[in-house]
Amino acid sequence: MKKTINKYLPLAYGSYFNLLAAISRQKAADNAFRLFCTPRKGKVRPEQHDFLEQAKSLRLKAANEEIQTYHWQGENETVLLLHGWESNAFRWRNLIAFLKRENYNIVAFDAPAHGHSTGAILNVPLYTECTKVVADTYKPKILIGHSVGGMNTLYSQEKYPNEGIEKIVTIGSPSRLKDIMNDYQRILKFNDNVLNGLDDHFKALFGFSIEDFSTSKFKGHLPKKGLIIHDEEDAIAPFSASESVHEAWKNSSFLRTKGLGHSMHQDHVNLQIMDFIRS
């Protein structure tokens, strides 16, 4: 029964947006955008609780939300970890173990609508506003982001250039908003009238179009040293996204893997990250 609901619910949403767009494209876009930004999961599960409780730190006000930060204190450089969609700071548990062994000062936080943070929605511009507040508070030198968290690391340097950031790692990160919205349209099967309304919505809210937003076009991160990690068989974020970012980012290295998927928690991936941030 659950599989049937999961199969047909997106189509029901798409049909609703199509009907609504015939009356008001703006209202259809508002609804489609809200759904697009609403995670279905990502709150802290019981088995994640103890690990995160050990490091619970400041709750910071950002973008009208309360953001839960976590701090594993160390005397080495400060590393800020940024999780992906429908996740939370627990996703970094394996890398945190490596960082703690070398006494890095580790900071992570739950994005809005995720983990112990408040909120109902998340998008990259909202994530970036929260990242600025956390970065201003903890002063990291290194950013490491997975998936949408990696997309956020590059947008944050575009919108709020931070000279204190010296190195950036992205893991399995998308690049083009157009690719993401095309997938959204494909899954829900809404028409181009809805898509065009969404484009207008992005322009009105954020000042950029769907076509404009691509991390491969951004320049704020280019002076930093970068490590881009992506698996050729990633079914969530296209491998070509990281290829395009690496091509434009001359100060970056590219770690290509095969068969590791999207999450990339493996020890040998974390060891490559450690080698990079030490260098």
Secondary structure, DSSP 8 states (H G I E B T S, - for coil): -HHHHHHHHHHHHHHHHHHHHHH-HHHHHHHHHHHHT--S--S--HHHHHHHHTTEEEEEEETTEEEEEEEE--SS-EEEEE--TT--GGGGHHHHHHHHHTT-EEEEE--TTSTT---S---HHHHHHHHHHHHHHH--SEEEEETHHHHHHHHHHHHS--TT--EEEEES---BHHHHHHHHHHHHT--HHHHHHHHHHHHHHHS--TTT-BGGG--TTTTSEEEEEEETT-SSS-HHHHHHHHHH-TTEEEEEESS-TTT---HHHHHHHHHHHH-
